[in-house]
Amino acid sequence: MGKTLFLLDGMALLYRAHFAFISNPIRSSKGVNTSAVYGFLNVLLDLKENRKPTHLAVALDTSAPTERHKIFPAYKAQREAMPEELALAIPEIHRLCKAMDIPLISMDGFEADDIIGTLAREAENEGFHHLYGHTRQGFLTTRYPP
């Protein structure tokens, strides 16, 4: 099958999982909302078990402004602030990825989808035949000839 690479937009997965359980959140015994972490972990476990990628990485946005913000100051200005419960999940995702030995990639000035696009191009140059990227719009799949 060749080398397969899954590149996941961690923030997109966190948001999706958080809001999937918004009407009935999953809470720890201490009352902490763990919906985002639960959903994120389920995606990782499903990928590892059913898709069995040879390579897997998670890209995360940072709070630093990007070139888009510098060019267009109103970029994403219409978006609501991140819910506090979701922000509290981010350090947990860092720990989870470390525990699962999954590289977590972020860089100030770049969004996760910028990182995914760059790594996908590099992977193509490195001989990967199957690339899967997860972004806010869903999964994108690319197959390169072996």
C-alpha positions in Angstrom: 0.0 0.0 0.0 2.9 2.4 0.4 3.5 5.1 3.0 0.3 6.8 4.2 0.2 10.1 6.0 -2.7 11.5 8.0 -2.4 15.2 8.8 -5.1 16.4 11.2 -6.3 20.0 11.9 -6.4 19.6 15.7 -8.4 22.8 16.3 -11.1 21.7 13.7 -11.4 18.4 15.4 -11.6 20.0 18.9 -14.3 22.4 17.8 -16.3 19.6 16.1 -16.1 17.3 19.1 -16.9 20.1 21.6 -20.0 21.2 19.7 -21.1 17.7 18.9 -21.8 17.2 22.6 -22.9 20.8 23.3 -26.5 19.8 24.4 -25.2 16.9 26.5 -21.5 17.5 27.4 -19.3 14.7 28.7 -18.0 15.8 32.1 -15.4 14.3 34.4 -16.2 13.4 38.1 -14.9 17.0 38.9 -17.4 18.6 36.5 -14.8 19.4 33.8 -16.1 19.3 30.2 -14.1 16.6 28.5 -16.2 16.4 25.3 -13.5 17.8 23.0 -10.9 15.5 24.4 -13.2 12.5 24.1 -14.1 13.2 20.5 -10.5 14.0 19.6 -9.3 10.7 21.1 -12.0 8.7 19.4 -10.9 10.1 16.0 -7.2 9.2 16.7 -8.1 5.7 17.9 -10.3 5.1 14.9 -7.6 6.2 12.5 -5.0 4.1 14.1 -7.2 1.0 14.3 -9.0 1.2 11.0 -6.8 3.1 8.7 -3.5 2.1 10.1 -1.4 5.0 8.7 2.3 4.7 8.6 2.6 8.3 9.6 0.3 10.6 11.6 0.6 14.2 12.8 -1.7 16.9 14.3 -1.4 20.5 13.4 -2.7 23.2 15.7 -3.3 26.9 15.3 -1.6 29.3 17.7 -3.0 32.6 19.0 -0.3 34.6 17.1 -1.5 36.7 14.1 -0.8 35.4 10.6 0.1 37.2 7.5 -3.7 37.2 6.7 -4.3 39.3 9.8 -1.6 41.7 8.8 -3.0 42.1 5.3 -6.6 42.2 6.4 -7.0 43.2 10.0 -10.7 42.1 10.1 -9.7 38.5 9.2 -11.8 36.3 11.4 -13.0 39.3 13.4 -16.6 38.1 13.0 -15.9 34.8 14.9 -16.9 34.4 18.4 -14.2 33.9 21.0 -13.3 30.3 21.8 -15.4 28.9 24.6 -13.5 28.7 27.9 -14.2 25.0 28.3 -12.8 24.3 24.8 -9.6 26.4 25.6 -9.1 24.2 28.7 -9.0 21.2 26.4 -5.9 22.4 24.4 -3.3 21.5 27.1 -5.0 18.1 27.4 -4.6 17.5 23.7 -0.9 18.3 24.0 -0.6 15.7 26.7 -2.7 13.2 24.8 -0.6 13.5 21.6 2.6 13.2 23.6 1.3 10.1 25.3 0.3 8.5 22.0 3.6 9.5 20.4 1.8 11.6 17.8 3.7 14.7 16.6 1.9 17.9 17.4 3.0 20.7 15.0 2.3 24.4 15.4 4.1 27.6 14.4 3.3 31.2 15.2 2.2 33.1 12.2 0.7 30.0 10.5 -2.7 28.3 10.7 -3.0 24.5 10.9 -4.3 24.3 7.3 -1.1 26.2 6.1 1.0 23.6 8.0 -1.0 20.7 6.6 -0.7 22.0 3.0 3.1 22.5 3.4 3.6 19.0 4.9 1.4 17.4 2.3 3.6 18.9 -0.5 6.8 17.7 1.3 5.3 14.3 1.8 4.6 14.1 -1.9 8.2 14.9 -2.6 9.3 12.2 -0.1 7.4 9.4 -1.8 4.2 9.2 0.1 1.5 7.6 -2.0 -1.6 8.4 0.1 -2.1 11.7 1.9 -5.1 12.4 4.1 -5.7 15.8 5.5 -8.4 16.9 7.9 -9.4 20.5 7.8 -12.5 22.5 8.9 -14.2 21.5 5.6 -13.7 17.7 6.3 -11.3 15.1 5.0 -9.4 15.6 1.8 -7.7 12.7 0.1 -5.0 12.6 -2.4 -3.4 9.6 -4.0 -0.1 9.9 -5.8 1.0 7.3 -8.3 3.3 4.7 -6.7 
